[in-house]
Amino acid sequence: MTKARRNEAGMVTAEIAVALPALVLVLTLALGAVAVVTDHLRCVDAARVGARLLARGEDAGRVRGEVARQAPDGADIGLDVGPESVTVEVSAQPPPLLRALGVSARPRGVAHAARELVP
């Protein structure tokens, strides 16, 4: 074995030991971003469904239950029924993975609809 080969022994192990934590961090952030986007889309969809149901004149309790079923777990749901329009707001906590990293952005969805006139 030459002297150059002996000096390089263990270099691959050292490089992996340095690169692996960075790879795990990047993967964790990527998965967290996917989770936030998914929760945001669920909030938007749930708010849209709730606004549609409220605009048709459905009971607020039934609407709240349907919105909670479609929203992320533990989401905050706000219903505002006015004389001519309705508004539904759904917001959720960021995934636990990102909360542990100090991210405080909340996925949120808001939908407005004009009330349907019932003869």
N, C-alpha and C positions, 0 to 999 in steps of 0.2 A: 504494500500500500504506500502510495507516495505521500509526501508531507502535505501537499495541497488537499488531498482527499481527506486526510485526518483532520485538518482545520475546518472542513465543511461538514463534518459529522454532526448530526443533530440540528442542522439549519432548517430542515423542513419542519421539524417539530416546533421549533421556535417561531417560525413564520405562521404556522397554524395556530399556535397559542396566542399570537397577537391578532390574527385576522378573525378568528372565531367569535370573540365577543362583539366585534364590530358588525359581523354578519348577523348575529342574533339581534342586535339592537336595530339594524335596518329592517329585518324581517318583522320584529315586534311593531315598529312604527308603521310599516306597510299594512299589517293586519289591523292595527288600530284605525288607520285611515279608512280601510274598507268597512270596518264596523261603524264608523261615524257616518259614512255615506249611506250605508244600508239603513241606519236608524233615521237619518234625515229623510230618506225616501219613504220610510214607513210613516213618519210624522206627517209628511205632506199628503200621502194617500189617505191616512186616517182623518185628517182635517177636511179633505175634499169630500169624503163619504159623509162625515158629520154635517157639513154645510148643506149637502144635497138633501139629507134626511130632514134636517131642521127646516129647510126651505119648503119642503112638501107638507110640513105641519106635523111631523112625528113628535111623540112625547119626548121631552128632554131626557128623562131617565133611560129610555130605550136608546136614544142617540148616544148618550154618554157610555152606555154598555157596549155598543157597537164600535165606537171610537176606541175605547179601552182594549177591545179584542184585537183591533188591527194595529194599534200603536205599540211601541216597544214597552217592555215591562217597566212599571213605575213611572210612566209618563204623566205629566201634568196636563190636564184637559180644561180648557176654558170655553164656555159657550156664552155667546151674547146674542140675544134675540131682540131685535128692534122691530118697529112697526112696518118697515119696508124691506129690511135686509137682515141677514144673520151672519155671524162670524164665529168660526171655530178655530181655536189655537191649541196646538199640541206641541209640547216640548219635553225632551227626555234628557236624562243625565248622560254624560259621555261614558263610554265603556270603562269598566274598572281598570283595564290595562292602561288607558290614557290618563285616568284620574290619578293613578299611582305616579305617573310622570309629571303631574302638575297641570295637565291640560284641562281647562274649565269651559271650553266652548260647548254649548248645548245644541244638539240637533233640534230644529224647530220647523213647524209647518203651520201656515195660516191660510185659511180659505174663507172667502166671502161669497155670498149668494143672495140674490133678490128673492124675497118671499113670493111663493106662488099664491095667486088669488084663488080662493076656494069659493065657488058660488053658493 
